[in-house]
């Protein structure tokens, strides 16, 4: 992440403030009454005035008998911790052709989707950024999501996560307060935000931990999930990691490879990683390695079928060993190949390889 993840651009702030000032002046000071022309108002005149004076009004010209049914746009809701990269994720979707709305009050999300449906296909994919700057509206989010479900809207929630240490470092680097810290410390604001977002995080379809990611790596993750022309049934991220560096917070499933002998203690294998053929051969020649791969792949087939039935499109499978260099890497590579062979679009990430 860069300092831009925790700091909105000056241009956006200025544009937002300018818009707010204009609205106040128009509502409070502008005379919107029509001059008396001596002519009676007709339905035609009213229709013309509405089209000219109200720029936000949607034309009803296409709502005629026999018109095709409006297509409901696809919806992605981007949320998560302040400083975790929401702006970067939103910009990535915007670059991919999504219509992005930043900081929209949750109660207005169904209205936004309705307007997109009336755009005659011009707005087919909408991304909405929801954050705690709109916390007074946040309680309406669950009601809005329920409303969308009743309308049959395809919607997904992307949650940007990060460790407390990474968030504190980012806010300190840009010398800005956390939006919820008040008179307290940055860590107080982070704790309050985690509590506020706890339920939403549990409902998320995709959780991305940005603690160790830079801007380019986050964009690559978003591209991997959303850049495809056709949405696959299920996408999997198989991630190797080292337990001594901590569990991945965005993992849906975690498996432990420390039951296998460690190649670290074999001098000729120690410098290499699990991507190396000799290291992989050593790992899979150990008792239980091949059996684990077969049975875990079978278990994942069962889980994947359930995820598809429940409409879950993303799963992160974390495979760990002590340092995330040998056993977990070798097993992740083999497991990812199995999933890909079964039609699951798979991305392999070696989180801790090279950290030693």
DAPE-V338360 format. One record per pair of residues at least 24 apart in sequence whose ideal C-beta (glycine too) atoms are under 8 Angstrom apart, sorted by sequence separation. I is the first residue (numbers start at 1). J is the second residue. D is the distance in whole Angstrom. If there is no record, write none. Layout:
i->I j->J d->D
i->I j->J d->D
This chain:
i->99 j->123 d->5
i->104 j->128 d->5
i->106 j->130 d->6
i->329 j->353 d->6
i->101 j->126 d->7
i->104 j->129 d->7
i->261 j->286 d->5
i->73 j->99 d->8
i->99 j->125 d->7
i->100 j->126 d->8
i->101 j->127 d->7
i->103 j->129 d->6
i->104 j->130 d->7
i->164 j->190 d->6
i->260 j->286 d->5
i->324 j->350 d->7
i->98 j->125 d->5
i->99 j->126 d->5
i->100 j->127 d->5
i->101 j->128 d->5
i->102 j->129 d->5
i->103 j->130 d->7
i->324 j->351 d->6
i->325 j->352 d->7
i->97 j->125 d->7
i->98 j->126 d->7
i->99 j->127 d->7
i->100 j->128 d->8
i->101 j->129 d->7
i->103 j->131 d->6
i->106 j->134 d->7
i->260 j->288 d->7
i->324 j->352 d->3
i->325 j->353 d->6
i->98 j->127 d->5
i->100 j->129 d->7
i->105 j->134 d->5
i->259 j->288 d->7
i->260 j->289 d->6
i->323 j->352 d->7
i->324 j->353 d->6
i->103 j->133 d->6
i->104 j->134 d->8
i->107 j->137 d->6
i->103 j->134 d->6
i->106 j->137 d->5
i->324 j->355 d->7
i->325 j->356 d->6
i->77 j->109 d->7
i->93 j->125 d->8
i->105 j->137 d->4
i->106 j->138 d->6
i->109 j->141 d->8
i->323 j->355 d->8
i->94 j->127 d->7
i->107 j->140 d->4
i->323 j->356 d->6
i->75 j->109 d->8
i->93 j->127 d->4
i->106 j->140 d->5
i->110 j->144 d->6
i->240 j->274 d->7
i->105 j->140 d->7
i->106 j->141 d->4
i->109 j->144 d->5
i->113 j->148 d->7
i->300 j->335 d->8
i->107 j->143 d->8
i->90 j->127 d->6
i->107 j->144 d->6
i->110 j->147 d->5
i->255 j->292 d->8
i->75 j->113 d->6
i->106 j->144 d->5
i->110 j->148 d->6
i->113 j->151 d->8
i->159 j->197 d->8
i->211 j->249 d->8
i->293 j->331 d->7
i->297 j->335 d->7
i->90 j->129 d->5
i->109 j->148 d->7
i->209 j->248 d->6
i->292 j->331 d->8
i->296 j->335 d->7
i->300 j->339 d->7
i->73 j->113 d->6
i->113 j->153 d->6
i->161 j->201 d->7
i->209 j->249 d->5
i->304 j->344 d->6
i->72 j->113 d->7
i->110 j->151 d->7
i->159 j->200 d->7
i->209 j->250 d->4
i->255 j->296 d->6
i->293 j->334 d->6
i->297 j->338 d->5
i->301 j->342 d->7
i->87 j->129 d->8
i->159 j->201 d->5
i->207 j->249 d->7
i->208 j->250 d->6
i->289 j->331 d->8
i->293 j->335 d->6
i->297 j->339 d->7
i->73 j->116 d->4
i->86 j->129 d->6
i->157 j->200 d->7
i->207 j->250 d->4
i->283 j->326 d->7
i->72 j->116 d->8
i->73 j->117 d->6
i->166 j->210 d->7
i->283 j->327 d->5
i->72 j->117 d->5
i->86 j->131 d->6
i->135 j->180 d->8
i->159 j->204 d->4
i->166 j->211 d->4
i->293 j->338 d->7
i->71 j->117 d->6
i->133 j->179 d->6
i->157 j->203 d->6
i->158 j->204 d->7
i->161 j->207 d->6
i->163 j->209 d->8
i->165 j->211 d->8
i->166 j->212 d->8
i->284 j->330 d->7
i->70 j->117 d->4
i->132 j->179 d->6
i->157 j->204 d->4
i->158 j->205 d->7
i->159 j->206 d->7
i->161 j->208 d->7
i->162 j->209 d->7
i->253 j->300 d->8
i->279 j->326 d->6
i->283 j->330 d->4
i->70 j->118 d->6
i->131 j->179 d->8
i->132 j->180 d->6
i->157 j->205 d->5
i->158 j->206 d->5
i->159 j->207 d->5
i->160 j->208 d->6
i->161 j->209 d->5
i->162 j->210 d->5
i->163 j->211 d->4
i->283 j->331 d->7
i->76 j->125 d->8
i->78 j->127 d->6
i->82 j->131 d->7
i->156 j->205 d->4
i->157 j->206 d->7
i->159 j->208 d->7
i->161 j->210 d->7
i->162 j->211 d->5
i->70 j->120 d->8
i->71 j->121 d->6
i->73 j->123 d->6
i->74 j->124 d->7
i->75 j->125 d->8
i->76 j->126 d->7
i->77 j->127 d->8
i->78 j->128 d->7
i->79 j->129 d->7
i->82 j->132 d->7
i->156 j->206 d->7
i->158 j->208 d->7
i->160 j->210 d->6
i->161 j->211 d->8
i->253 j->303 d->7
i->279 j->329 d->8
i->280 j->330 d->4
i->284 j->334 d->7
i->73 j->124 d->5
i->74 j->125 d->5
i->75 j->126 d->5
i->76 j->127 d->5
i->77 j->128 d->5
i->78 j->129 d->5
i->79 j->130 d->5
i->80 j->131 d->8
i->274 j->325 d->7
i->279 j->330 d->6
i->73 j->125 d->6
i->74 j->126 d->7
i->75 j->127 d->8
i->76 j->128 d->7
i->78 j->130 d->7
i->79 j->131 d->6
i->273 j->325 d->5
i->274 j->326 d->5
i->71 j->124 d->7
i->73 j->126 d->5
i->75 j->128 d->7
i->77 j->130 d->6
i->273 j->326 d->7
i->274 j->327 d->7
i->280 j->333 d->7
i->272 j->326 d->8
i->274 j->328 d->7
i->275 j->329 d->6
i->280 j->334 d->8
i->274 j->329 d->3
i->275 j->330 d->8
i->62 j->118 d->8
i->273 j->329 d->5
i->274 j->330 d->3
i->58 j->115 d->6
i->142 j->199 d->8
i->269 j->326 d->7
i->274 j->331 d->7
i->62 j->120 d->6
i->138 j->196 d->7
i->145 j->203 d->8
i->264 j->322 d->7
i->274 j->332 d->8
i->275 j->333 d->7
i->141 j->200 d->7
i->262 j->321 d->7
i->264 j->323 d->7
i->274 j->333 d->7
i->58 j->118 d->5
i->262 j->322 d->6
i->132 j->193 d->6
i->135 j->196 d->7
i->260 j->321 d->8
i->264 j->325 d->7
i->253 j->315 d->7
i->255 j->317 d->7
i->257 j->319 d->6
i->258 j->320 d->8
i->264 j->326 d->6
i->252 j->315 d->5
i->253 j->316 d->8
i->255 j->318 d->7
i->257 j->320 d->6
i->258 j->321 d->6
i->263 j->326 d->4
i->132 j->196 d->6
i->252 j->316 d->5
i->253 j->317 d->5
i->254 j->318 d->5
i->255 j->319 d->5
i->256 j->320 d->6
i->257 j->321 d->4
i->258 j->322 d->6
i->262 j->326 d->7
i->263 j->327 d->7
i->132 j->197 d->7
i->251 j->316 d->5
i->252 j->317 d->7
i->253 j->318 d->7
i->255 j->320 d->7
i->256 j->321 d->8
i->262 j->327 d->7
i->250 j->316 d->5
i->251 j->317 d->7
i->254 j->320 d->7
i->251 j->318 d->4
i->260 j->327 d->5
i->236 j->304 d->8
i->248 j->316 d->7
i->89 j->158 d->6
i->258 j->327 d->7
i->234 j->304 d->6
i->248 j->318 d->5
i->257 j->327 d->4
i->89 j->160 d->6
i->247 j->318 d->7
i->257 j->328 d->5
i->75 j->148 d->7
i->234 j->307 d->6
i->247 j->320 d->7
i->86 j->160 d->5
i->234 j->308 d->6
i->257 j->331 d->5
i->85 j->160 d->5
i->233 j->308 d->6
i->275 j->350 d->8
i->6 j->82 d->7
i->84 j->160 d->4
i->255 j->331 d->8
i->6 j->83 d->4
i->84 j->161 d->6
i->85 j->162 d->8
i->237 j->314 d->8
i->239 j->316 d->6
i->241 j->318 d->6
i->243 j->320 d->5
i->273 j->350 d->8
i->5 j->83 d->6
i->75 j->153 d->6
i->77 j->155 d->7
i->79 j->157 d->7
i->80 j->158 d->8
i->84 j->162 d->4
i->234 j->312 d->8
i->235 j->313 d->6
i->236 j->314 d->8
i->237 j->315 d->7
i->239 j->317 d->7
i->240 j->318 d->8
i->241 j->319 d->7
i->242 j->320 d->7
i->243 j->321 d->7
i->244 j->322 d->6
i->245 j->323 d->8
i->275 j->353 d->8
i->5 j->84 d->7
i->8 j->87 d->7
i->72 j->151 d->7
i->75 j->154 d->7
i->76 j->155 d->7
i->77 j->156 d->7
i->79 j->158 d->7
i->80 j->159 d->5
i->81 j->160 d->6
i->83 j->162 d->7
i->234 j->313 d->6
i->235 j->314 d->5
i->236 j->315 d->5
i->237 j->316 d->5
i->238 j->317 d->5
i->239 j->318 d->5
i->240 j->319 d->5
i->241 j->320 d->5
i->242 j->321 d->7
i->243 j->322 d->6
i->244 j->323 d->6
i->245 j->324 d->7
i->274 j->353 d->8
i->5 j->85 d->5
i->72 j->152 d->7
i->73 j->153 d->8
i->74 j->154 d->5
i->75 j->155 d->4
i->76 j->156 d->5
i->77 j->157 d->5
i->78 j->158 d->5
i->79 j->159 d->6
i->80 j->160 d->3
i->81 j->161 d->6
i->233 j->313 d->7
i->234 j->314 d->8
i->235 j->315 d->8
i->236 j->316 d->8
i->237 j->317 d->7
i->239 j->319 d->7
i->240 j->320 d->7
i->242 j->322 d->6
i->273 j->353 d->6
i->5 j->86 d->8
i->72 j->153 d->6
i->74 j->155 d->8
i->75 j->156 d->7
i->76 j->157 d->8
i->77 j->158 d->7
i->79 j->160 d->7
i->80 j->161 d->6
i->81 j->162 d->6
i->232 j->313 d->8
i->234 j->315 d->7
i->236 j->317 d->6
i->238 j->319 d->7
i->240 j->321 d->8
i->242 j->323 d->4
i->243 j->324 d->8
i->273 j->354 d->8
i->1 j->83 d->7
i->5 j->87 d->6
i->72 j->154 d->7
i->76 j->158 d->6
i->78 j->160 d->7
i->231 j->313 d->7
i->242 j->324 d->3
i->1 j->84 d->8
i->4 j->87 d->7
i->5 j->88 d->6
i->83 j->166 d->8
i->84 j->167 d->7
i->241 j->324 d->5
i->242 j->325 d->7
i->1 j->85 d->6
i->4 j->88 d->7
i->83 j->167 d->5
i->240 j->324 d->6
i->82 j->167 d->7
i->81 j->167 d->6
i->163 j->249 d->7
i->242 j->328 d->7
i->1 j->88 d->8
i->83 j->170 d->5
i->241 j->328 d->6
i->83 j->171 d->6
i->161 j->249 d->6
i->240 j->328 d->4
i->161 j->250 d->6
i->225 j->314 d->7
i->240 j->329 d->5
i->12 j->102 d->8
i->240 j->331 d->8
i->240 j->332 d->4
i->239 j->332 d->7
i->238 j->332 d->5
i->83 j->178 d->8
i->82 j->178 d->6
i->82 j->179 d->6
i->238 j->335 d->6
i->82 j->180 d->8
i->238 j->336 d->4
i->236 j->336 d->8
i->238 j->339 d->7
i->236 j->339 d->5
i->248 j->351 d->7
i->245 j->351 d->8
i->82 j->189 d->8
i->205 j->312 d->6
i->206 j->313 d->8
i->245 j->352 d->5
i->205 j->313 d->6
i->206 j->314 d->4
i->236 j->344 d->5
i->238 j->346 d->6
i->240 j->348 d->8
i->81 j->190 d->7
i->205 j->314 d->6
i->207 j->316 d->7
i->235 j->344 d->7
i->236 j->345 d->7
i->237 j->346 d->8
i->238 j->347 d->7
i->239 j->348 d->8
i->240 j->349 d->7
i->242 j->351 d->8
i->233 j->343 d->8
i->234 j->344 d->5
i->235 j->345 d->5
i->236 j->346 d->5
i->237 j->347 d->5
i->238 j->348 d->5
i->239 j->349 d->4
i->240 j->350 d->5
i->241 j->351 d->5
i->242 j->352 d->4
i->245 j->355 d->7
i->82 j->193 d->6
i->234 j->345 d->7
i->235 j->346 d->8
i->236 j->347 d->7
i->237 j->348 d->8
i->238 j->349 d->7
i->239 j->350 d->8
i->240 j->351 d->6
i->241 j->352 d->5
i->81 j->193 d->6
i->232 j->344 d->8
i->235 j->347 d->7
i->237 j->349 d->6
i->239 j->351 d->6
i->240 j->352 d->7
i->81 j->194 d->7
i->232 j->345 d->5
i->240 j->353 d->7
i->242 j->355 d->7
i->81 j->197 d->7
i->80 j->197 d->7
i->228 j->345 d->8
i->79 j->197 d->7
i->89 j->208 d->8
i->79 j->200 d->6
i->80 j->201 d->8
i->85 j->208 d->8
i->224 j->347 d->5
i->79 j->204 d->8
i->85 j->210 d->5
i->84 j->210 d->5
i->92 j->218 d->8
i->88 j->215 d->5
i->92 j->219 d->5
i->96 j->223 d->7
i->80 j->208 d->8
i->85 j->213 d->7
i->98 j->226 d->8
i->89 j->218 d->7
i->93 j->222 d->7
i->85 j->215 d->8
i->88 j->218 d->5
i->92 j->222 d->4
i->96 j->226 d->6
i->88 j->219 d->7
i->92 j->223 d->7
i->96 j->227 d->6
i->85 j->218 d->5
i->89 j->222 d->5
i->93 j->226 d->6
i->92 j->226 d->8
i->212 j->351 d->7
i->76 j->226 d->8
i->156 j->313 d->7
i->1 j->162 d->8
i->6 j->167 d->8
i->6 j->170 d->4
i->1 j->166 d->7
i->5 j->170 d->6
i->6 j->171 d->5
i->3 j->170 d->7
i->6 j->173 d->8
i->7 j->174 d->4
i->6 j->174 d->5
i->1 j->170 d->6
i->7 j->176 d->6
i->3 j->173 d->5
i->6 j->176 d->6
i->3 j->174 d->4
i->5 j->210 d->8
i->1 j->210 d->6
i->5 j->215 d->7
i->4 j->215 d->8
i->1 j->213 d->7
i->2 j->214 d->7
i->1 j->214 d->6
i->2 j->215 d->5
i->1 j->215 d->6
i->1 j->218 d->7
